[in-house]
Amino acid sequence: MTEREQTATPTSSLPGVHPIVFVLGAVLSVQFGSAVATHLFASVGPAAAAFLRVLVGALVLLPLWRPRLHGLSRHEWAAAVAFGLATAAMNAVFYSALDRIPLGIAVTLEFVGPLGVAVAGSRRLLDGLWAALAAGGIILLTPWGGLRLDPLGIGLALLAGGFWASYILLSARVGRLFAGGQGLAIALGVGTVALLPIAVLGAGTSLLQGRVLLLGAGVGLLSSVIPYSFELEALRRLPTRVFGVLMSTEPAVAAIVGLIFLHQLLHLRAILAVVLVTVAAIGATRTAKAHLA
């Protein structure tokens, strides 16, 4: 069970809007939220920006789901805590990468996480092709031949992809143990607590500035609350296979958002890398869904 399925609520759908619009709106919202987050880095740093994002998600979902905390088994607590720590690490590490390399490249490199989950353990030749395409895209982003990228930023983005893969696997585990979005709500609470000391040490009283709180609320809404709502609305009327393919366009959308809102013009090699990883993600999603059907 994914995060989208965990947060499902019996709200009414909006029949006048095509579900694809909701999916694309969710993708745009997440990437625009990341673009807004970059304006927090100079004031409080990437870790504090990640803290504000997770905090807003927790403040919305905890009152919504009111998860039970008493009577949980050690197994349930372990899963929820691991999920929360993976969520916190994924966001903090990704924002640290985003502080060093362009948005489109950071998302492209991070996307190796879900792509790896999609093709892991497969012996099909076609999945090998998707993995090879993604590997080719990553190789194109290595800092050689005039392409100047921060090596630490590249490493952090790949590490964020690893945490994203863990997040996906733990999300499925938590979804089996908790009803609705209760597990996710607890995990976001855990992630908030985990990031709090890092945010306070790095940003101090700057976290209380009006501009920082306003931008942080915007990041949380754009990166968490709005996309979750849009994705849930889309999943009510859209096959999961189509949903997954549309979500696989995130690297390309991130590159466009980075260009328009952050003025990050990508090198031709970087553009080709984004295309390769996007095609690999779409292909892997389609073949994985077809295999499971």
C-alpha positions as CSV (number, residue, x, y, z in Angstrom):
1,M,0.0,0.0,0.0
2,T,1.4,3.4,-1.0
3,E,1.2,6.7,0.9
4,R,-1.6,7.7,-1.5
5,E,-3.7,4.7,-0.5
6,Q,-3.0,5.2,3.1
7,T,-4.4,8.7,3.2
8,A,-7.5,7.8,1.3
9,T,-10.7,9.3,2.8
10,P,-14.3,8.9,1.8
11,T,-14.6,12.4,0.4
12,S,-16.6,13.2,-2.7
13,S,-15.0,13.3,-6.1
14,L,-15.1,16.2,-8.5
15,P,-16.6,14.8,-11.7
16,G,-16.1,17.9,-13.7
17,V,-12.3,17.6,-13.6
18,H,-10.4,14.9,-15.5
19,P,-8.3,12.7,-13.2
20,I,-5.2,13.3,-15.3
21,V,-5.5,17.0,-14.4
22,F,-5.2,16.0,-10.7
23,V,-2.1,13.8,-11.3
24,L,-0.3,16.5,-13.3
25,G,-1.4,19.1,-10.7
26,A,0.1,16.9,-8.0
27,V,3.4,16.6,-9.8
28,L,3.5,20.3,-10.5
29,S,2.7,21.1,-6.9
30,V,5.5,18.9,-5.5
31,Q,8.1,20.4,-7.8
32,F,6.9,23.9,-7.2
33,G,7.1,23.2,-3.5
34,S,10.7,22.2,-4.0
35,A,11.4,25.4,-5.9
36,V,9.9,27.4,-3.0
37,A,12.0,25.4,-0.5
38,T,15.2,26.7,-2.1
39,H,14.3,30.2,-0.9
40,L,14.5,28.9,2.7
41,F,18.0,27.5,2.4
42,A,19.9,30.8,2.8
43,S,17.9,31.6,5.9
44,V,17.6,28.3,7.8
45,G,19.4,25.6,5.7
46,P,18.1,22.5,3.9
47,A,17.5,20.4,7.1
48,A,15.3,23.1,8.7
49,A,13.4,23.5,5.4
50,A,12.8,19.7,5.4
51,F,11.6,19.9,9.1
52,L,9.1,22.6,8.2
53,R,7.8,20.5,5.3
54,V,7.3,17.4,7.5
55,L,5.9,19.4,10.4
56,V,3.1,20.9,8.2
57,G,2.2,17.4,7.0
58,A,2.1,16.1,10.6
59,L,0.0,19.1,11.7
60,V,-2.6,18.3,9.0
61,L,-2.7,14.5,9.2
62,L,-2.5,13.9,12.9
63,P,-5.7,15.8,13.7
64,L,-7.3,14.3,10.6
65,W,-6.6,10.7,11.4
66,R,-6.2,10.8,15.2
67,P,-4.1,7.6,15.3
68,R,-4.2,5.5,18.4
69,L,-0.9,5.4,20.2
70,H,-1.8,3.2,23.2
71,G,-1.8,-0.5,22.7
72,L,0.4,-0.6,19.6
73,S,2.6,-3.6,19.4
74,R,6.4,-3.4,19.3
75,H,6.2,-4.5,15.6
76,E,3.8,-1.7,14.8
77,W,5.9,0.9,16.6
78,A,9.1,-0.3,14.8
79,A,7.5,0.0,11.4
80,A,6.0,3.4,12.0
81,V,9.3,4.8,13.5
82,A,11.4,3.3,10.6
83,F,8.9,4.9,8.2
84,G,9.1,8.2,9.9
85,L,13.0,8.2,10.0
86,A,13.1,7.2,6.3
87,T,10.7,10.1,5.5
88,A,12.8,12.6,7.5
89,A,16.1,11.4,5.9
90,M,14.7,11.4,2.4
91,N,13.5,15.0,2.6
92,A,16.6,16.4,4.5
93,V,19.1,14.7,2.1
94,F,17.1,15.7,-1.0
95,Y,17.0,19.3,0.1
96,S,20.7,19.2,0.8
97,A,21.3,18.0,-2.7
98,L,18.9,20.6,-4.0
99,D,21.1,23.2,-2.3
100,R,24.0,22.2,-4.5
101,I,22.6,21.1,-7.9
102,P,19.6,22.1,-10.1
103,L,16.1,20.9,-9.3
104,G,15.7,18.9,-12.5
105,I,19.0,17.0,-12.0
106,A,18.3,16.4,-8.3
107,V,14.9,14.8,-9.0
108,T,16.3,12.8,-11.9
109,L,19.1,11.3,-9.7
110,E,16.7,10.7,-6.8
111,F,14.3,8.9,-9.1
112,V,16.7,6.0,-9.3
113,G,15.1,4.9,-5.9
114,P,11.6,4.2,-7.1
115,L,13.0,2.9,-10.4
116,G,15.2,0.5,-8.6
117,V,12.2,-0.8,-6.6
118,A,10.2,-1.3,-9.8
119,V,12.9,-3.4,-11.5
120,A,14.5,-5.1,-8.4
121,G,14.6,-8.8,-8.7
122,S,13.2,-8.9,-12.2
123,R,14.8,-11.2,-14.8
124,R,13.0,-9.8,-17.7
125,L,15.1,-8.4,-20.5
126,L,12.8,-5.3,-20.9
127,D,13.4,-4.3,-17.3
128,G,17.1,-4.6,-17.9
129,L,16.7,-2.1,-20.7
130,W,15.0,0.4,-18.4
131,A,17.8,0.0,-15.8
132,A,20.4,0.5,-18.6
133,L,18.6,3.7,-19.8
134,A,18.6,5.0,-16.2
135,A,22.2,4.1,-15.7
136,G,23.1,5.9,-19.0
137,G,21.3,9.0,-17.7
138,I,23.2,9.0,-14.4
139,I,26.5,8.6,-16.3
140,L,25.7,11.6,-18.4
141,L,25.4,13.6,-15.1
142,T,28.8,12.8,-13.9
143,P,31.1,15.9,-13.8
144,W,33.2,15.3,-16.9
145,G,33.4,16.8,-20.3
146,G,32.5,20.4,-19.3
147,L,29.4,19.5,-17.2
148,R,30.0,21.2,-13.9
149,L,28.0,19.7,-11.1
150,D,28.8,19.5,-7.4
151,P,29.9,15.9,-6.8
152,L,28.5,16.1,-3.2
153,G,25.2,17.2,-4.6
154,I,25.2,14.2,-7.0
155,G,26.0,11.9,-4.1
156,L,23.3,13.4,-1.9
157,A,20.7,13.1,-4.6
158,L,21.5,9.4,-5.2
159,L,21.4,8.8,-1.4
160,A,18.0,10.5,-1.3
161,G,16.9,8.0,-4.0
162,G,18.0,5.2,-1.7
163,F,15.9,6.7,1.1
164,W,13.0,7.0,-1.3
165,A,13.3,3.3,-2.1
166,S,13.2,2.5,1.6
167,Y,10.3,4.9,2.0
168,I,8.3,3.0,-0.7
169,L,9.0,-0.4,0.9
170,L,8.2,0.8,4.4
171,S,5.1,2.6,3.2
172,A,3.7,-0.8,2.0
173,R,4.6,-2.4,5.3
174,V,3.0,0.4,7.4
175,G,-0.1,0.3,5.1
176,R,-0.7,-3.3,6.0
177,L,-0.3,-2.7,9.8
178,F,-2.4,0.5,10.2
179,A,-5.9,1.5,9.0
180,G,-6.2,4.4,6.6
181,G,-3.5,7.1,7.1
182,Q,-2.9,6.4,10.8
183,G,0.5,4.9,10.2
184,L,1.6,7.8,7.9
185,A,0.4,10.4,10.5
186,I,2.4,8.7,13.2
187,A,5.4,8.5,10.9
188,L,5.3,12.2,10.1
189,G,5.2,12.9,13.8
190,V,8.3,10.8,14.3
191,G,10.0,12.5,11.4
192,T,9.2,15.9,12.8
193,V,10.7,14.9,16.2
194,A,13.8,13.5,14.5
195,L,14.4,16.6,12.4
196,L,13.6,19.1,15.2
197,P,17.1,19.1,17.0
198,I,18.9,19.3,13.6
199,A,16.7,22.2,12.5
200,V,17.1,24.1,15.8
201,L,20.9,23.6,15.9
202,G,21.2,24.7,12.3
203,A,18.7,27.6,12.2
204,G,18.1,28.6,15.8
205,T,15.6,31.4,16.3
206,S,15.5,32.0,12.5
207,L,12.9,29.3,12.4
208,L,10.5,31.7,14.2
209,Q,10.8,34.5,11.6
210,G,7.5,35.3,9.9
211,R,8.9,34.9,6.4
212,V,10.4,31.5,7.2
213,L,7.2,30.3,8.8
214,L,5.2,31.5,5.8
215,L,7.5,29.9,3.3
216,G,7.6,26.7,5.4
217,A,3.9,26.5,5.4
218,G,3.8,27.0,1.7
219,V,6.4,24.2,1.2
220,G,4.4,21.9,3.4
221,L,1.1,22.6,1.6
222,L,2.6,22.4,-1.9
223,S,4.8,19.4,-1.3
224,S,2.6,17.4,0.9
225,V,-1.0,18.4,1.6
226,I,-2.1,19.5,-1.9
227,P,-0.4,16.7,-3.9
228,Y,-1.7,14.0,-1.5
229,S,-5.3,15.3,-2.0
230,F,-4.9,15.5,-5.8
231,E,-3.4,12.1,-6.0
232,L,-6.2,10.5,-4.0
233,E,-8.8,12.2,-6.1
234,A,-7.1,10.9,-9.3
235,L,-6.8,7.3,-7.9
236,R,-10.6,7.1,-7.4
237,R,-11.1,7.3,-11.1
238,L,-7.8,6.5,-12.8
239,P,-6.2,3.0,-13.2
240,T,-3.1,2.7,-11.1
241,R,-1.0,1.8,-14.1
242,V,-1.9,5.1,-15.8
243,F,-1.4,6.9,-12.5
244,G,2.1,5.5,-12.2
245,V,3.1,6.4,-15.7
246,L,2.0,10.0,-15.2
247,M,3.9,10.2,-11.9
248,S,7.0,9.0,-13.7
249,T,7.1,12.4,-15.5
250,E,8.4,14.0,-12.3
251,P,12.1,14.4,-13.6
252,A,11.0,16.2,-16.7
253,V,8.5,18.4,-14.8
254,A,11.2,19.2,-12.3
255,A,13.5,20.4,-15.1
256,I,10.8,22.6,-16.5
257,V,9.9,24.1,-13.1
258,G,13.6,24.7,-12.4
259,L,13.9,26.5,-15.7
260,I,10.9,28.7,-15.3
261,F,10.9,29.5,-11.6
262,L,14.6,29.1,-10.6
263,H,16.1,30.1,-14.0
264,Q,18.2,26.9,-14.0
265,L,19.2,26.3,-17.6
266,L,20.4,22.8,-18.1
267,H,23.3,21.6,-20.3
268,L,22.3,19.5,-23.3
269,R,23.8,16.4,-21.6
270,A,21.7,17.1,-18.5
271,I,18.5,17.4,-20.6
272,L,19.3,14.1,-22.3
273,A,19.9,12.5,-18.9
274,V,16.4,13.7,-17.7
275,V,14.8,12.3,-20.8
276,L,16.6,8.9,-20.4
277,V,15.6,8.5,-16.7
278,T,12.0,9.7,-17.4
279,V,11.6,7.2,-20.3
280,A,13.1,4.5,-18.0
281,A,10.7,5.3,-15.2
282,I,7.7,5.3,-17.5
283,G,8.7,2.0,-19.1
284,A,9.5,0.3,-15.8
285,T,6.2,1.5,-14.4
286,R,4.2,0.2,-17.4
287,T,5.9,-3.2,-17.5
288,A,5.7,-3.6,-13.7
289,K,2.0,-2.9,-13.6
290,A,1.4,-5.2,-16.6
291,H,3.4,-8.0,-14.9
292,L,1.4,-7.6,-11.7
293,A,-2.0,-7.4,-13.4
